[in-house]
Amino acid sequence: MNSSIVRYILGHVLKIEAALMLIPVIVGIVYREDATYAFLVTIVLCTLCGVLMTIKKPRNTVFYLKEGCVTTALCWILMSIFGCLPFFISGEIPSFTDALFETVSGFTTTGASILNDVECLSQSIMFWRCFTHWIGGMGVLVFLLAIIPLTGGSNINLMKAESPGPSVRKLVPKMRYTARILYIIYFGMTVMQIILLLFGGMSFLDAVNTAMATAGTGGFGVRNDSLSGYSPYIQWVVTIFMILFGVNFNAYYLIVLRQIKKAVRMEEVRCYLGIIIVSTAIIFANIYRSLGAVERTLRTAMFQVASIITTTGFSSVDYDLWPSLSKTVIVLIMFIGACAGSTGGGIKVSRCIIGFKTIVREIQLYIHPKSVRTIKIEGKPVDSETSRSVCIYFITFIIIFTGSLMLISIEGKDLVTNFTAVAATINNIGPGLAGVGPTQNFSSYTYFSKYVLMFDMLAGRLELFPLIILFTPSVWKELVTKKISERKMRRHMR
């Protein structure tokens, strides 16, 4: 493994994180908050470590998928460790584990919180908390590729390791320009939502925080009641943008190129919107009697469906009080998630489509053994490698989900709480049901369970395998063996 390029990229990531923390410093200075010094201390630590890690440039800049996975996993862990320091140093989250949990939840765009009162946070800390969603939504390594030219022609391996979905494609021939296009679209949509929220009477900082949490499909609210206390207009704006950020960003690129027909024909996007419409209709019919008003019922149903399927995690109502049918729909769309190539989490609609078509093909092969059938999406055949990776993903997902559920069940909490806690973290949603419902949080779990759930959040955001590869002994055994052989060679040369 090329450890030098891994170290070099991680150093740049820490320097980027230090630069990004200058924004909450400005917020702290404007509001004259004591928490500003916590950011300054963290910036110094990040910069120092980043400079030390990038002083020596690697001779070999080529990295393969293995290096990409290890780099991605370490990047998110390091970002979270340094990112939690402002919470901890300022004393606004006095426990390091709780501060780390909140930060991991932020960067992975999960939105699961341990805070009982978010309104008591200082404005700079509140901004950083929501800003972690925006940073993690598109991915810090995608940002790195957009601004720093990494040679070697293997940048796609970083994108593959960090970007959600069964496959990753370049929008343009150069990976660097692909990353830039993604961030331009991402930034533009965020600014558009901020403007619309300001028209709804939101304060500027609340609008920025809410837009960043929506863009990253994270769901950290600026109020204790999330978005239930805001006007219907604001709830509709957030609903629409949650849905938009759950769409594959390739569709937006096609729209920019005026290839609107191609964007509309994207099977995954059509299926994603279809699931939202059907789920909203079911919940609307199920809760209409209790709410009465058509607009209110439709807004509530669509808001929560959009929030859960895009894995944003905002709430406009305590859906834990809904009838069983509505809660069942909520749990099911927790697992489906948003489109591949979006900022949303979950299994992804594209994987569900491929999985369903694989089942149909197998049934047809039982009926007609000699027939030759291929799985197609948008008229194009899905290669066997992608089909295999989807099947392996499902199996791995079930194993991690089951193991995590068993581990946190040691505490003795009820099954609904534990099941939805794991579902909400591994799918990067945030709230679940019962003890971790929309009016509750994860503070009641022990430190052990919180670390298990942090692993789930990271695994879910990184599509499972980068984190598994990081903890695979053979990877580190190879690295140690390589270092030993290099030392022996140097001694021999002397």
N, C-alpha and C positions, 0 to 999 in steps of 0.2 A: 504494500500500500504506500502511496506517495504522501507520507505524513507532512512533508514540508509545505505542500500546496494547501493541505487541510489547515495547518497552523496559520499560513499566510491569509487565507480567506477569513478565518475566525478573527484574526487581528483587525482586518478591515471592517468586519461586522461590529466589533466593539467600538471602533472609532465612529461608525455610522450611528450607533446607539448613543454615544456621547454627544454627537452633533444634534440628534433629535431631541435630547433632553434639554437643549437650550431653549426650546419653545416653552415648556412648562416653567422654566426659570423666568422667562419674560412675563408669563402670567403671574408668577409669584411676586415679581417686582412691582407689577401694576397694582396688585391687590395688597402689597406690603405684608407678605406672609412669612412667618418664621420657617416654613417648610422649604423655602428657597435654598437654604444652606445644605439641606439633604441632597438636593439635586446637584449642587456644585461639588460636593464631596464625591458623589457617584460619577460625575463627569470626569473628575481628575483621575479616579481609579480606572474607569473605562479607557480613557485616553492613554494613560501610562501603560496598561496591559496591551492595548492595541498597538502602540508604537513599538513596544518590545517584541511583539509577535510579527511585525512587518518590516523590521529593520533589515533583516536578511531576506532577500528575494530568492525564491526557489529556482534552482537551475532547470528542473523539469516541471513544466506547467500543465502537463497533460494529466487529466484525472478521469477515471472510468466511473461506472455507475456505483461501484462499491465505495469509492472515495466520496462521490456525490451524496450517498445515503449517510455515511458517517459524518461528513461535514454538515449536512442539514440537521441531523439529530443533535450534534454538539452545539450548533449555532443556536437552536431554539432553547436548549438547556442553559447555555451561557447567557443568552439574552434575558431569560427569565430570572436567573440568579442575580445579575447586575440590575435588572429592571425592578426587582423587588426592594432594593436597598433604599430608595427614597421613602417608601412606605414604612420600612423598619427604622431607619435612622431618624426620621421625623417623629416617630412614636405614634403615628396615627393608626398603624397596625402594629402593636408592640411585639407580637409573636412572629419570629422569622418564618416558621412553617405557614402560618396564616398569610403572611405577606407574600410568600412564594406561591401559595395556592391562588391568591387573587391575581398575581402577575401571570402565572401560567394560564389561568383562565382568560386573562386579557389577551395575551399574545396568540393563544390558540383560538380566539374568538368564541370561547365557550360561554362566558357570561355567568358561570356559577360563582356565587359569592359567599363569603363568610361574614360579611358586614351586616349588622342588624340596623344600623342607621347610617345610610350613605350621605344624608344631608348634613351631617356634622363634619364631613371632610372639608379641608381647605380647597380653594378653587384650583390651585396648581396641582394638588394631588388628584383631585377629581378629573382635571384635564388629562393628566398622564394616564390615569386609569382607563379613560375612554380612548385615548390616543393609542394605547397598546392594541386595541381592537383594529384600528385603522392600519397600523404597521403590520400586524399579523394577517390581516385580511387578504392582501395580495401576496404577502411573503417578503421577508427582508432580503432573501437571496435574489429574488426577482428584481428588487430595487438595486441590489449590488451589481447585478448584470447590466442594469440600465445605465449606471454611471461609471463603472470601472471596467475597462477592457481587459478581459482575461483571455490570453491567447491559448492556443493548443487545439482549438476546434472541438472541444468536448464540453462546452458550456451547457449543452442540452441535458447533460447528466445532472446538473444542479437543478434545472427546471423540472426534470422528471421526478427527482426526489422530493421536491417541495410542492409542486402544483397538483391539485386534486383531480382525480379521474383515472380511468383505466389506461388512457394514452395521452401523450402530449405532442402537439404539433406546433411547428413554427408558423407564425402569421406571415413573416417575411423571411428571406434567406438567412439574414444574420440574426442570431439569438439576441444580441444586444438591442437591436431595433424592435424586436418582438416585445421585449421587456418594457421598452420605452412606450410603445403603443398601448400596452396594457395599463401602464400607470397613468398615461394621459387620459384614457377613458375613465379610469377609476377616480382620478382627481376631479375631472370635469363633472361626473355624476354627483360626487360629494358636494361640490360647490353649488350645483343646481339645487340639491336638497336643502342646503343651508339657507339659500335665498327664499325658497318656498316656505320653510319653517319660520323665517323672520316675518314673512307676510302674515303668518298665523298668530303673531304676537309673542313669540318666544324671545327671550333675551338672547343676545349674540352668543355668549359663551354656552348657554344651554343648547342653542341651535347647532353650534359647532360640535359639541359633545355628542348630541343625539345623532347627528348626521354621520359622525365617525363610527359610532356604535352600530348604526344601520348599515353603513358601507362595508364594514368588516363582518357584518352579520354576527355581531357579538352580543349585544343586548344589555350592556351595563347602563342602567338608568341613572339619571341625576336626581331622581326623587325616590322616596321609599316605596311609593305606590307605582313605580315604573311609569307607564304612560296613561294610566287610568284617569288621572286628574286633569289631563289636557283636553282641549276642545275636539269635537268631531273632525274638524278640518285638519288639525295636526295628526290625528290618528289615521285619517285617510291618506295623507301625504306619506307618513311612515309606512303604511301598509303597501302602497304602490312601490315605494323605493325598496322595501324588503324584497318584494317579488322581482323587481328589476335587477337587484344585486345577486339574486339567485339564479339568474340566466347565464348561460355560457357566454363569456366575453367575446368568443369568436363571432357570435351573432352581431354584436355591436360593431365589430371590425368590418363585417360584411355590409352593415348599414352605412357606415362611414364611406365605404367604397361604392355606395349606391347599388349594391347587389341585394336589394330588399327581398326579392323572391327567394334567393338562396337562404337568407336568414329565416324567413317564414317557414321554409320547408324543412328546417332542422328538426328531425324526429324527436330528439331529446327535449327540445324546448316546447314543442307541441304537447308532448306527453306530460311534461312538468306543469304546464298551464292547465291541462286537462285534469290532473290530479288535484290541483288547487280548486278548480271549479266544482268537481264532484264532492270533494271533502267539505267545501263551504256549504254546498247544497244540503248535504246530510246533516251537518251540525245546525244549519239554519232551521231545517224542519224539526230538529230534535229539541231546540231551545226556544223556538218562537213563542210558545205558550207562556213561558216564564218571563220573557222580556216584553212581548206585546208589540212594540213599534217595529215596523218593517225595516226602516233605515238603521235603527240601533242594532237590531238583530243581525242584519246583513253585515254591518260594520264590525261588530264584535266577532262574528264567525269568521269573516275573511281576515281580520287582523290576526287572530290567533292561529289560523291555518297558515297564513303567510309567515308568521313569526316562528312557528315550529318547523315547517317544511324547509325554510331557508336556514334553519338552526340559529336564528337571531336571538330568540329568547325573551323579547319584550312581552309584557302582559298588559292588557287593558281591562281585564276582569279576572277573578279567581276561578279559572276553568276547572279547578279541582272540585267545585261544587256542581258541575254539570252532570247530566245523566250519564249512565255507563256507556251508551253508544257513542256519545260525543268524545268521552275520554278515551275510548278504544281507538277512535279515528285519530286522535291526537298522538297516541302512543305509536300507532302504525306509521304515520308520516314522519315521526321522529327518526325512524330507521331509514326511510326512503331518502330523505335529504334533498338537496338542491341539485342543480346541473353540474356536471364536470366542467372545469374551467371557470367556475364562479368563485365567489368568496365564501359560499356556504359549505357546510359539513355534511355529515351523514354518509350513507353507503353510496349515494349518487344515483340519479335517475338513469343514467346511461348503463350503469352496472345492472340495475334492475331490469332494464329492457333486454340486455344481452342474456342475463340469467333466465328470464322468461322465455325468450326465443330459443335458448338452448334446451329447455324442458320440452317445448313444443317439437323441436327437431328430434329429440330422443323418442318421444311418443310416436312420431311419424315413422321413425326407423324401426320401431317395434312392429308397426302395422305393415310397412313396406320396407323390408330389410335390404332390398337391392337398390333402393332409390338413393340418389346422391343429392343431399340438401345442404345448402350453405346459409349461414346466418348473415343477414344483411341489415345495415342501418343506413337510411337515406339512399338506398339503392346500391350501396357499396358493400362488398363482402367483408365480414370481420375475420381477420386472420386468426389462425389457430393459437398463436402466441397470446393475443388479447383475450380470447375465450378462456384459455388456460389460466391466465393471470386473474381473471374475474372469479373463476371457480376457486382458486387458491385463496383469493381475498376473502370470499364468503366463509371458507373453512377457518381461516386464521381469525377472522372477526368473531366467529362463534366461540372459538377456543379462548380468546382473550376476554370476551364478554363473560363467559361462564366462570373462568378463573377469578376474575375481578369480583364477580357477584359472590362467589364462595368466600373470598378473603374479607370483604367488608361485612358479610353476614355474621362473622365472628362476634361483632358487637351486639347482636341480638335485636336489631331494629326490624320492623315488619317488612314483609316481602315486597310490597308495593313501593315503599320508600327506597329500599336497596336496589330493586330492579330498575326503577326509573332514574335513580341516581347514577347508575352505571350507564344506562341508555343515554342520559342527558350529557354525560361527560365524554363518552367515547364517540358520540355523534356531534359533540361540540354545540349543544343546545343551551344548557344552563339550568333552567328550572325543570323539575319533573312533576311527580304527584305526591300526595300525602306529606310526609315529613320534609320533602325537598320541593314542595309545590311552589306556585307563583308568589305566595305570601310568606314562604319560609326560606331558609337558606341551608348551607352546608356546615354551619358553625358547630353543630352538635356532634359531628363525627370526630373520632380520635385522630391523632396525628398519623397513626399507621394507615387508617382508611383514607386520609387526605392524600398521602403519598401514592396510594394505589390509584385513587381517582385522578391525581396529577399525571400519572403514567398513562391513564386512559385518555386524558385530554390531549397529551402530546402524541400518543399513538393514533388517535382519531384524526388529528390535524395533519399528521405526516403520512397518512394512508398506511399505517401499521408497520410496514417493512423497514423503513429507515431506522426506527427506534429498535426494532428487533435485531437488525444487523449490528447496531451499535453495541448491543449486549451479547453478541455472539462471540464466544471465546476464541474461535479459530481466527477471527479478524485480528484480534490483539496478539495472539500467539504468532501470527505471521509477521506482525510489526516488530515484536520483540526479537524474533529470529533474524529479521532483516537488519536490525540495529546491531545485534551481536556479530553478524557476519561482516558488517561494515567496519566495526572496531577491529576485528581480526585482520581485515585487509589493510587497514591503516598501520597497524603494528608491523605487519609483514613488509609494507612499503618502507617503513623506517629502518 
